[in-house]
C-alpha cells in the first residue's frame, strides 16, 4: 500500500514551498507530498519539479491556470486516487 498523500496547492509560493515540504516530511513518517501548482509566474512549479527530481516522495501536478484552491484540492484528490493512494 502506498503512503498517505498530503496535497499542497501552490500559487507564487517560491519563497516557502521547500520549507513547507520539509516540515511535512519532518512531522510525519511515511508520507508523500503532491504539490499542485497553478502555473505560478514566480517559478514555484520549477522549484517543485526540482524537489520531485531529488526526492521520490514529492510529486507535482501542473495546472495551466489559476483555478482556485478548491479546484486544486479536487485535482489533487483525483491524481492521488488514480495513483493508488488510500
C-alpha positions in Angstrom: 0.0 0.0 0.0 1.2 3.5 -0.8 1.9 6.0 1.9 -0.5 8.7 2.8 -0.6 11.7 0.4 -0.5 15.4 1.6 -1.8 17.8 -1.1 -0.2 21.3 -1.1 -1.8 23.7 -3.6 0.5 26.5 -4.6 0.5 29.8 -6.4 3.5 32.1 -6.1 5.0 30.1 -3.2 8.6 30.2 -4.4 9.8 31.6 -1.1 8.3 28.8 1.1 7.4 25.7 -0.9 10.6 23.9 0.1 10.2 24.7 3.8 6.6 23.5 3.7 7.5 20.2 2.2 10.5 19.8 4.7 8.2 20.4 7.6 5.6 17.9 6.4 8.3 15.3 6.0 9.8 16.2 9.3 6.5 15.8 11.1 5.0 12.7 9.6 6.7 9.4 8.7 5.9 7.6 5.5 4.0 10.4 3.8 4.2 11.6 0.2 3.5 15.1 -1.0 1.7 16.3 -4.1 2.3 19.9 -5.0 -0.5 21.2 -7.2 0.8 24.3 -8.9 -1.4 26.7 -10.8 1.2 27.9 -13.3 2.8 30.2 -10.7 4.6 33.1 -12.6 7.3 33.2 -9.8 8.7 29.8 -10.7 7.2 27.7 -7.9 6.5 24.9 -10.4 10.1 24.7 -11.4 11.2 24.5 -7.8 8.6 21.8 -7.2 9.9 19.8 -10.2 13.5 20.0 -8.8 12.3 18.8 -5.4 10.4 15.9 -7.1 13.6 15.0 -9.1 15.6 14.9 -5.9 13.0 13.0 -3.7 10.7 10.2 -4.8 8.2 11.2 -2.0 7.5 14.5 -3.8 5.2 14.7 -6.8 4.0 17.7 -8.9 0.8 18.3 -10.7 1.0 21.4 -13.0 -2.3 23.1 -13.9 -2.4 25.6 -16.8 -4.2 28.4 -15.0 -5.0 29.7 -11.6 -8.3 28.0 -10.9 -8.8 28.3 -7.2 -8.0 26.4 -4.0 -11.0 24.1 -4.1 -10.3 23.0 -7.7 -6.7 22.4 -6.8 -7.6 20.1 -4.0 -10.1 18.2 -6.2 -7.4 17.8 -8.9 -5.0 16.6 -6.2 -7.6 14.1 -4.8 -8.2 12.8 -8.3 -4.5 12.4 -9.0 -3.9 10.7 -5.7 -6.8 8.2 -6.2 -5.6 7.4 -9.7 -2.1 6.9 -8.4 -3.3 4.4 -5.8 -3.2 6.4 -2.6 -5.7 5.5 0.1 
